[in-house]
Amino acid sequence: MNMAKPDYYEVLGVKRDATADDLKKAFRHLARKYHPDLNKGSKDAEEKFKEINEAYQVLGDPQKKNQYDQVGHVDFKPGDAAGYQPPSYDDLFRDFGLGDIFDAYSMGSRGSRRRAGADLRYDLDISLTDAFYGSKNTVAVPHQSECGTCHGTGAQPGYLKQCPTCHGTGEIRTPQKIRNRQVISLSTCPECGGSGRIIEQPCQTCHGTGVLQKTRKIEVTIPRGVEDGQLLRIAGEGEPGENQGPPGDLYAVVHVKNDAVFERQGADLRTTAVVGLPVALLGGEINVPTITGSALLKIPRGTQSNTLFRLRLLGMPLRNSDNRGDLLVKVIVQIPTNLTKKQEDLMREAFAGGSAI
């Protein structure tokens, strides 16, 4: 016959109308008393902690609490899980309010937690044409790579041991009484420096660093219409993580070089075209350069110098779009400087009385 499970409210020592704060305070009080870190080797304390943790897992969750209040016990048994290991005392109270404390059961020791690798930056110079069409660039990036001999530990294979002082936690926990309350004083283990491990013999390949300096070739895809200063993220191509943590990312910073013909303004391009005086006076058509070749520009009669013309959709591609900006052409009227006597006479005759042709 199965024994009846204790009432969760009684386990935490609270009334049935207890608030969320009341439940949290009760749990913290009991956890301080029964946590296995403070009761080394006590099976009774471990079982009691499992019991109060199970109670708080249910009552601390509004949905589970509502179900429990209506139908009684639910099938929630974190303490029965295979390989059960309670969260460390300092982890539990440093991060208290973490919603589901059961998640902490899978945490490793403080000294052996995974850490993501650092991100890398690479400055990439491209031409305006590359920015227009897009391109693929292979870049050589110097970076640290995990040592293949020791797999990042820094120790010669077989010579990495658990720290005997902190037993692999990387911390020294010293219980002490403050105003009749037991408090755990934490300090970094002086023996291992907080890593939780001792290197008895450094790796001969990396000389104990765990990493090697290498150069890796990485292909960077330049999208059409990329802008000067834009960051391109290449995931997972940064420095390796610590303790098998995920690698960082590579950020390519694009620098679009100045072009001899065009000036870029967002998605628009600007250029200059020189026309002779006859074309400016009488009108006509001229060829102007574009990023893909050339185009005809119609010059109206009487065009003044510095007049700006707009050629639609002949600029740069818009990001994430099939549309393009415009090409702005500033026309400069070229004034002759060395007229013959006959040309001067004709000009005076043409403009006699101050009126143009």
N, C-alpha and C positions, 0 to 999 in steps of 0.2 A: 504494500500500500504506500503510495507516494505521500510524503509529508507535505502539509500545506506550506506554501511560501509565505514569508512574513510580509506584512503590509508595508508598501514602499514609504508611506508617510511616517510609519513607526520607525522604520530603518533610519530615516533622516532626522527623526525627532521633531517633526513639525506638525502643525494642524492641517486639516484638509483645505482650509481657506488660505493657506500660505501663499504669499506672492512669489514672483520669480526671484526677487532679491532675497527673500527669506530662504528659499530653496538653495540658492547659491551660497549664502552665508553658512547654512547648516552643512552643506557638502564640504566647504573649505575647512570648517572646524573639524569635522570627522576625518577628512583626508590628512590633515596635519597630525592627527592622533594615530591613525592606523596605516599610514603609507609605509610600504615595505622598506623604503630607504631609511626610515627612522626605527625600523623594527627588524634589523637584519636576522634572518634565519627563523623568524616567527611565522609558522604556518597559519596560526590563528589570526594574526594581523593581516596576512595576505588574503585570507578568506573573507575577513570583515571588510577589507578595502574593496574586494570584488563585489560584495553585497551592496555597499553604499554607492559604488560607482554605477551598478546596474539600476539602483533606485533613482539616482540622479539622471541617468540616461533617459529614463522614461518621463519622470516628472519635470525635468528641465526642458523637454520638448513639448510645446503646446499641443501639437496634434496627438502625440502619444499619451500625454497626460489626459486629454479629453477622452481618448479611447479607454484608458485605464479607469478613469472615474466612472465610465458607463458600464464596462463589462469585466473589470477586474484585471488580473495579470495578463500580460501579453507575452508572447514567446520571444523574449529578448534576453540573451544570456552571454554578455561579453566575457564574463569570467570563465565560461566553459570552453572558450575557443582554444584550439590546439596551439601549443607554444605560447600560451598567454604570458605576457611580460608587462607589468604595470609601467605607466609613464614615469620618468624620473621626477623626483620631488620638485626640483627647480624648474623643469620644463612645464610641469603641471601648473605651478603658480605664476610663472613668468608670463605664460600665455593664457591665463585663465579667462574664460569668456570665449574660448575657441569653439563654442557650439557643440561639437561632438568630440568629447575627450577620448572616446574609443579610438579615434584616428591616431592618437599619440602612441598607441601600443606598438605601432610598426616603426617608430622612430628609432634610429640608431643612437649610439652614444654621441655626446656633444662633439667630441674630437674627431669623429669619423663621418660627419655629415657631408653630403655632397654639396659642392659649390660650383656654380656655373663659371665657365671660362670668360676671360676678358674679351671685349669687342676690339676689333682692329679697324684702322682707317687707312684708306689708300686713295691718294689724289690722282685723278685720271684726266689728262688733257686730250681733248678731241677737237676736230674742226667743225665749223658750222655745217658743212656738208654731211658729216657723220651725225650731227644732231638732227639734220633734216630727214635723212634716210633711216637712221638707226644703224647699229652695227654690233658686232661681237668682238670684244677685245680680250686677248689673253694676257693676263698680268702676272708678274712674278712677285709674290707676297712673302716677305720674310716673317716667320712666325715660330712659336715654340710648338714642338710636337712631342706627344707623350713618348717616353723612352720605351722601346720595344723589349728591352731586356728585363726591366723591373716593373713595367706597366704603370709607371708614374709614382711608385712608392719611394723611390730613392735608395732602396736597399738591394743588395745582391740577393738573388733568389734564395730563399731559405733563411735569410738573416733579418727578417722583420718580425719583431716580437711585441706582444702586448706589454704595455708599461706596467711594471709590478707595483708601482706606487699608487696609481689611480685606477688600476685594473681596466685600462682601455677607455675610461670616460673622458680623460683630458682635464678633469676637475678634481679638486680636493674639497670634500664636503665636511664641514666641521659643525656638529650640532652644539648649540649654546642656548642658555636661558637668558631671556631678556624680559624683565617684569613678569615673571612666572609663565612666560610663553616660550615654547621651544622654537628656535629659528635656526635655519641652516645657513652658515656662512660659506660662500663659494669663492674659490680662488683657482687660478690656473695652475695646473700641475707643474712644479718646477723641474721635474725629471724629464718630461717629454715635451714641455712647452705648449701643452694643450692639444697635441695631436693624438694622444692615447696610444702611441706606438714608439718603440725604440728601434733605431737602426743599429744593428750590431756590426754590420759591415757595409759601407756604402757601395752602391752599384758602380762597377768598373767602367760601364759605358757612359753614363751621364754624370759620374762623380758625385752621386748623391742628390742631384737636383731633381730628378724624376722627369726632366724634359731635355730635348735636344733642339738646337737652333737649326732650322731648315728653311729652304725656299720652296714654295709650292706654286705651281702654275694654276691659275683659276680663270675660268672664262666668265667675263662680265658682259651681260646683254644690255646694250644701250637702246632704250626705247625711242621711237620716233618723237620728235618734238621735245626732247629732254632740254631742260633749262640749265643755265649756268648756276653752279652751286647746289644742284639737286643731289640728294643722297639716294644711292641705290643700295638696298640691303640684300646681301647674299647670306642666307641663313646657314648657320653651322660651320662657317669657314673662319671663325675666330680662333682664339687660343683654347687649348683643351681645358676641361674642367678639372677640379680637384676631387679626389676620391671617387672617380668615375662619374663626376657631375657632367652635365651637358656642355658642349663647347659654346663659345661666344659666337657672335656674328661678324661678318666683314661688311663695312660700310665704304662704298666707293663714292668719293666726292667728285662730281663731274665739273670740270672747268672747260667751258667752250671758248676757244681761242678767238681773238679778234680777226675779222675777215677783211681782206683788202678791198672788197667791193661793197659789201653790205654791212649795215649797222642794224642790230636786232633790238626791237622794242616789244618785249612780250612775244606775241605771235606774229607781229608785223615786222617787215623788213624795210629798210630805207636805203636808197641809193641816189646817185646824182647823174644826170645826163646833160651834156653840153650840146646846144643847137646853134647853128649859124644865124646871123641876122636875117637873111632872106626867109628862112623857115619861120622864125619868130614873127616876122612882119606879115608874110603871106600865108602861113600855115603849111602843114604837110604831115608826114609820118616819119618816125625814126624808130630804130631798133634799140631796145633797152635790155640790159642783162637781167636775168632772173636766176633763182637758185638752181633751176633745172635746165637753163639754156638762155633763150631770149624771147622777147615779145614785141609786137608793134604798139607804139604809142602815138596816138593822133594828137598833133599840136594845132590848136585853133589859131586863126589869124590874130595878130596883135598880142601874142603871149608875152608876158613880162618876165624878166629874170626873177628867179627864186619862186616861181609858181610851183605849187605842189600838186601832183597828179596821183590818183589812187587807182591801182589795178587790183580788182577784187580777186580774192582767193589765190594769190600768187605769193603768199608769205609762208610762214612756218606752219607745220601741222599743229593742231590743237591737241593737247594731251587727252587721251582716252576719247578721241573723237575722230571722225573722218573728215572734218572740216579743216580749213586752213585760214590763216590770217591774210592780210593784204600786203601788197608791195607799194610803197610810197616813193614816187620819183620826183625829186626836185630838179627843175629845169634851170640851167644857167645859160643865158644868152651870151654868146661870144661876140664881142665888139671888135671889129677890125682895127688894127693899129697902124698899118702901113698901106694907106690908100694911094693909088696913082692920081695924077692930076686929072685925068679923065673921070675917074671914079668920084673924086671930090666934086667936080663940076656937076655930075649927074645927081649926086646927093643934094647939092644946094638947089638944083632945079626942082628936084622931087619934093623937097620940103620948103619950097619958097612960100612965104607968108605964114610959116609956123605950123602948117597943117601936114599931117602924114598922108601917105598915098591913099 
